[in-house]
Amino acid sequence: MSAESMELRWFRSQFSAVVHLYRDGQDQYGKQMPEYRGRTELLKDNITDGRVSLRIRDIRPSDDGQYKCFFQSGVSYEEALLELQVAGLGSDPAISVEGHQDGGIRVVCRSSGWFPEPKVLWRDLQGQLLPSASVNISQEANGLFQTEAAIVLTEESNRKVSCCVRNPRLNQERESAISIAELFFPRLNPWMVALSVILALLAVLIPLASYCFWKQHRAKEKLQIELRWRLAQTYAVDVTLDPDTAQCNVILSEDRKSVKHGDTRQDLPDTPERFDTCVIVLGAEGFTGGRRYWEVEVGDKTRWTLGVCRESVSRKGWITCTPENGYWTIWLKGGRFEALTSSPTPLPVSVRPRRVGIFLDYEAGEVSFYNVTDRSQLFTFTDTFSGTLHPYLHPGVNDEGENAAPLIICPVPAQAGGNLCP
């Protein structure tokens, strides 16, 4: 029978632990647990036949476990139980030699990004299992598991071994092998002692020399990035926000320089220019060439998306921000900084940005993002542009569900002297 007028509830262990709720013909997002907000969608194509599906985006290890689907109409109800199994195939094992131990050579195998907890095995050349000297499996902050397993190889035992890390849920594994030459095994003769001393010295000097070279290279690279950022600032433009494009939950300041997410939808006309679903607003200024630079204060916000997009992008329904769809953006979401390429690219951020600079070089086909806080470069898109491009802002909401602080477009002084936002 049709479930259009029923209450449909997906929940975890308790009835109140709501993953998704549909009631009175509408999705009730305000009832969700904070960890599922913005990640669920009820697929209602077959709701008139009494069938609905739940889509969960950005799967996390914490999503693993049991879910209940609950239908209620009047005084009658039905429910069903299902088990969602999350699995992650981690990285290829990295094998390293870490010195001598107990008359042999200590070899360590490391791998990360597994879920659930994996199994670690050592094998010899014939595929026979070898005992591990130690195995340490720990869970990272993101819920994934990392492994560190050690084995001590002696000259009498097999000198070629492989480390295998297996996901028991997927029944898949990743494997790496290492072969150690005979001369590296310890022997009680002067030549071996001398060789051990030389190897120890090389083990110290080579990393030290590499570190010095790397440090010098990093300093030079950092200076070049800062010079490019300083040059980009000389192309600063005055960006204001276009209220005609703002989705109905978007609240703009009177000067159209800041934007935040509001609790309630405003009664605004549904024009072709306005985004109707995603909380987005575009800059009023359109760029068809040249170089442009502007800065946005993000502060301590836990969610935001910034960048540029084509004027011709679709503004109705759910939007996927990729260059193929006309969006060149980066975001902070779920504690992760990512560039929204065809498949999101993680961004290594050492200092959390409180202000982000965006530099558009239209003819060169580049959109660069800078961490103004530590003067580092976050990411650069390279593409071929056509048509008019506009600044793109998505203010997002905090993970706790409270209204997010505003995104603020900051003035950039002509001398690029690092002014503060008002």
C-alpha positions in Angstrom: 0.0 0.0 0.0 1.1 3.6 -0.4 3.2 5.0 2.4 3.0 8.7 1.4 0.9 9.6 4.5 2.7 7.3 6.9 5.5 8.0 9.3 8.8 6.4 8.1 11.6 6.2 10.5 15.1 4.9 10.2 16.9 4.6 13.5 19.7 2.8 15.3 19.6 1.1 18.7 16.9 3.3 20.2 13.7 4.7 18.6 14.9 8.2 19.4 18.3 7.7 17.7 16.9 8.9 14.4 18.9 8.4 11.2 16.2 9.8 8.9 12.5 10.7 9.6 9.7 11.2 7.1 6.4 12.5 8.6 3.4 14.5 7.3 4.6 14.1 3.7 8.0 15.8 4.5 11.5 14.8 5.6 12.1 16.0 9.2 15.8 16.8 9.2 15.6 18.5 12.6 15.0 15.2 14.3 18.2 13.5 13.1 21.2 12.6 15.2 24.0 15.2 14.5 26.3 12.7 12.9 23.8 12.0 10.1 22.8 15.5 9.3 23.5 16.4 5.7 24.4 12.8 4.8 21.0 11.1 4.3 18.3 11.0 1.6 15.1 9.1 1.4 14.5 7.7 -2.1 10.7 7.9 -2.6 10.3 6.8 -6.2 8.3 3.7 -5.1 6.7 5.2 -2.0 3.2 4.7 -3.5 4.0 1.0 -3.6 5.1 1.0 0.1 8.8 0.8 -0.7 11.4 3.4 0.2 15.2 3.3 0.3 17.7 5.2 2.5 20.8 6.6 1.0 23.7 7.5 3.3 26.6 9.6 1.9 30.2 9.9 3.1 30.2 6.5 4.8 32.2 6.4 8.1 33.3 3.4 10.2 30.7 4.5 12.8 27.9 3.8 10.4 28.6 0.1 10.8 25.9 -1.9 12.6 22.2 -2.5 12.8 19.4 -0.2 11.5 15.7 -0.5 11.9 13.1 0.7 9.3 9.8 1.6 10.9 6.4 2.2 9.1 3.5 3.6 11.1 -0.1 4.4 9.9 -2.6 5.3 12.5 -2.4 2.7 15.2 -0.7 0.0 13.1 3.0 -0.3 12.4 5.6 -2.6 11.0 9.4 -2.6 11.3 12.3 -4.5 9.8 15.9 -4.9 10.9 19.0 -4.9 8.7 22.8 -5.0 9.2 25.0 -2.5 7.4 28.6 -3.7 7.1 31.2 -1.1 6.4 34.6 -2.2 5.0 37.8 -0.4 4.0 40.7 -1.9 2.1 43.8 -0.1 3.4 47.1 0.8 1.9 49.8 -1.5 0.5 52.0 -2.7 3.3 55.3 -0.7 3.7 58.2 -3.0 4.8 61.3 -1.5 6.4 64.5 -2.9 8.0 65.0 -1.5 11.5 68.3 -2.9 12.7 69.6 -6.0 14.4 67.8 -8.0 17.1 68.5 -11.3 18.8 71.2 -12.3 16.3 69.0 -11.5 13.3 67.5 -8.5 11.4 64.3 -6.9 12.6 61.8 -6.2 9.8 58.6 -4.1 10.3 55.5 -4.0 8.2 53.1 -1.1 8.4 49.7 -0.4 6.8 46.8 1.9 7.5 43.2 2.7 6.4 41.5 -0.7 7.2 38.1 -1.5 8.5 37.1 -3.6 10.3 40.2 -4.7 12.2 42.5 -6.6 9.7 44.7 -9.7 10.1 48.5 -9.5 9.6 50.5 -12.5 8.4 54.1 -13.2 7.5 54.9 -15.8 4.8 58.1 -17.3 3.5 59.0 -17.9 -0.1 56.9 -21.2 -0.2 53.9 -19.5 1.3 54.3 -21.0 4.8 53.2 -18.9 7.7 56.0 -17.4 9.9 55.5 -16.3 13.5 55.5 -12.6 14.2 57.8 -11.1 16.9 55.1 -8.5 17.7 51.8 -7.3 16.2 50.2 -3.9 17.1 46.8 -3.0 15.6 45.4 0.4 16.7 42.4 2.5 15.7 42.9 6.0 14.4 40.8 9.1 15.1 38.8 8.5 12.0 37.8 5.0 13.1 40.1 3.2 10.6 42.7 0.7 11.8 46.5 0.8 11.3 48.8 -2.1 11.7 52.5 -2.6 12.7 53.9 -6.1 12.7 57.5 -7.1 13.2 59.5 -10.3 12.5 63.1 -11.2 13.2 64.9 -12.9 10.3 68.1 -14.9 10.9 70.6 -16.1 8.4 69.4 -19.7 8.9 65.8 -18.9 8.2 64.2 -17.6 5.0 65.7 -14.3 4.0 62.8 -13.5 1.6 59.5 -12.9 3.2 56.2 -11.2 2.4 53.8 -9.3 4.7 50.1 -9.8 4.0 47.3 -7.7 5.5 43.8 -9.2 5.1 40.3 -7.7 5.4 38.2 -10.6 6.8 35.0 -9.0 5.8 35.9 -8.4 2.1 38.1 -11.5 2.0 40.7 -9.4 0.2 44.3 -8.7 1.1 47.3 -6.5 0.2 50.8 -7.9 0.2 54.4 -6.7 -0.1 57.7 -8.7 -0.1 61.3 -8.0 0.9 64.5 -9.9 0.3 67.6 -9.4 2.5 71.1 -10.2 1.2 73.3 -12.6 3.2 76.0 -10.0 3.9 73.6 -7.9 6.0 73.2 -10.6 8.7 75.4 -10.1 11.7 78.6 -12.3 12.1 81.3 -12.3 14.7 84.2 -11.2 12.5 86.1 -7.9 12.2 84.8 -7.2 8.6 81.2 -7.7 9.6 81.7 -5.4 12.6 83.3 -2.8 10.4 80.5 -3.1 7.9 78.0 -2.7 10.7 79.7 0.5 11.8 79.7 1.8 8.3 76.1 1.0 7.8 75.2 2.6 11.1 77.0 5.8 10.1 75.4 5.8 6.7 72.0 5.2 8.3 72.6 8.4 10.3 74.4 10.6 7.7 72.1 9.8 4.7 68.9 10.8 6.5 70.7 13.8 8.0 71.8 15.0 4.6 68.4 14.2 3.1 66.8 16.2 5.9 69.0 19.2 5.4 68.4 19.1 1.6 64.6 18.7 2.2 64.6 21.6 4.7 66.4 23.9 2.3 64.1 22.8 -0.5 61.0 23.4 1.6 62.2 26.9 2.7 62.7 27.8 -1.0 59.4 26.3 -2.0 57.6 28.2 0.8 59.2 31.5 -0.2 58.1 30.9 -3.8 54.5 30.2 -2.7 54.4 33.3 -0.6 55.7 35.4 -3.5 53.0 34.0 -5.8 50.4 34.8 -3.1 51.7 38.3 -2.7 51.6 38.8 -6.5 48.0 37.4 -6.5 47.0 40.0 -3.9 47.9 42.8 -6.3 44.9 41.6 -8.4 42.4 42.1 -5.5 38.8 43.0 -6.5 35.8 44.1 -4.6 33.4 41.1 -4.4 29.8 41.5 -3.3 27.1 38.8 -3.0 24.1 38.5 -5.3 20.9 38.2 -3.3 19.0 37.0 -6.5 21.1 33.8 -6.4 20.8 33.1 -2.7 18.9 30.0 -1.6 16.0 30.6 0.8 17.9 29.7 3.9 20.8 32.0 3.1 21.0 35.2 5.1 23.1 38.1 3.7 24.3 41.2 5.5 23.1 44.6 4.5 26.4 45.4 2.7 26.3 41.9 1.0 29.7 41.1 2.3 28.8 38.2 4.7 26.6 35.2 4.5 25.3 32.6 6.9 22.8 29.7 7.1 19.4 30.6 8.7 17.0 28.4 10.7 14.0 29.0 8.5 13.3 29.4 4.8 12.6 32.9 3.7 9.7 33.6 1.4 11.6 34.5 -1.8 10.6 34.2 -5.4 11.8 31.1 -7.2 13.6 32.7 -10.1 15.9 30.9 -12.6 18.9 32.6 -11.0 18.1 31.3 -7.5 19.5 28.0 -6.0 16.5 26.2 -4.6 18.0 23.3 -2.6 21.7 23.7 -1.8 22.6 26.6 0.6 24.6 28.6 -2.0 25.1 32.2 -3.0 27.2 33.6 -5.9 29.2 36.7 -6.2 27.5 39.5 -8.1 30.6 40.1 -10.2 31.1 37.9 -13.2 34.6 37.4 -14.7 35.2 36.6 -18.4 39.0 37.1 -18.4 42.0 38.5 -16.6 43.2 37.9 -13.1 41.1 38.3 -9.9 41.8 37.8 -6.2 39.6 38.0 -3.1 39.7 36.7 0.5 37.0 35.1 2.7 37.1 34.9 6.5 36.1 31.4 7.6 37.1 31.7 11.3 36.4 28.6 13.4 33.6 27.3 11.2 33.5 23.5 10.8 31.8 23.5 7.4 32.2 25.7 4.3 32.8 25.5 0.6 34.5 28.2 -1.5 35.6 28.7 -5.1 34.2 29.7 -8.5 31.6 28.3 -10.8 30.2 29.0 -14.3 27.3 31.3 -14.6 25.5 28.6 -16.6 25.5 25.9 -13.9 22.2 24.2 -12.9 20.7 25.9 -9.9 17.9 23.6 -9.1 18.0 20.4 -7.1 21.0 18.7 -5.5 24.4 19.8 -6.9 27.6 17.9 -7.3 30.6 20.3 -7.2 33.1 19.0 -9.7 35.0 20.7 -12.6 33.0 18.6 -15.0 29.8 20.3 -13.7 31.4 23.8 -13.8 32.6 24.1 -10.2 36.1 24.6 -9.0 35.9 24.5 -5.2 37.4 23.3 -1.9 35.6 22.5 1.3 36.0 21.7 5.0 33.6 19.0 6.0 33.7 16.3 8.7 37.1 17.7 9.8 38.6 17.1 6.4 39.9 19.6 3.9 39.4 18.5 0.3 39.5 19.8 -3.2 36.3 18.8 -5.0 37.9 17.2 -8.0 36.2 14.3 -9.9 37.1 12.2 -6.9 37.8 14.5 -3.8 41.5 15.2 -3.2 42.6 15.4 0.5 44.5 18.6 1.3 47.4 18.4 3.8 46.8 21.3 6.1 49.4 21.9 8.9 47.8 25.2 10.1 44.0 25.5 10.1 43.1 28.5 7.8 41.0 31.2 9.4 41.0 33.1 6.1 41.2 31.7 2.5 42.4 33.6 -0.5 41.0 32.7 -4.0 43.0 33.7 -7.1 41.4 33.2 -10.6 43.8 33.4 -13.6 41.2 33.1 -16.4 43.6 32.9 -19.4 46.0 30.5 -17.7 43.0 28.3 -16.7 43.9 28.2 -13.0 42.0 28.6 -9.7 44.4 28.7 -6.7 43.5 28.6 -3.0 45.7 30.1 -0.3 45.8 29.7 3.5 46.2 33.4 4.4 46.8 32.4 8.0 50.2 30.8 7.3 50.7 32.0 3.7 50.7 28.5 2.2 49.0 27.2 -0.9 46.1 24.8 -0.4 45.4 23.7 -4.0 45.3 24.8 -7.6 42.8 23.6 -10.2 44.0 23.6 -13.9 41.4 23.7 -16.6 40.1 25.5 -19.7 37.5 28.2 -18.9 34.7 29.5 -21.0 31.8 31.8 -20.4 31.4 33.9 -17.2 32.7 32.7 -13.8 31.3 33.9 -10.4 32.6 33.6 -6.9 30.9 30.7 -5.1 30.1 30.5 -1.3 28.4 27.7 0.7 28.2 28.8 4.4 27.3 25.3 5.7 26.2 24.6 9.3 28.2 23.4 12.3 28.5 19.7 13.0 26.5 20.2 16.2 23.6 21.5 14.1 23.8 25.1 15.4 23.6 28.0 13.0 27.1 28.5 11.5 29.0 31.8 12.0 29.0 33.8 8.8 31.5 33.7 5.9 32.9 37.2 5.5 34.4 38.7 2.3 37.4 40.7 3.5 38.9 43.8 1.8 42.4 43.3 0.6 44.6 46.4 0.8 46.5 47.6 -2.2 49.8 47.1 -0.4 48.7 43.5 0.7 49.5 44.3 4.2 47.4 41.7 5.9 44.4 43.7 7.2 41.8 42.3 9.6 38.2 41.8 8.8 35.8 44.3 10.4 
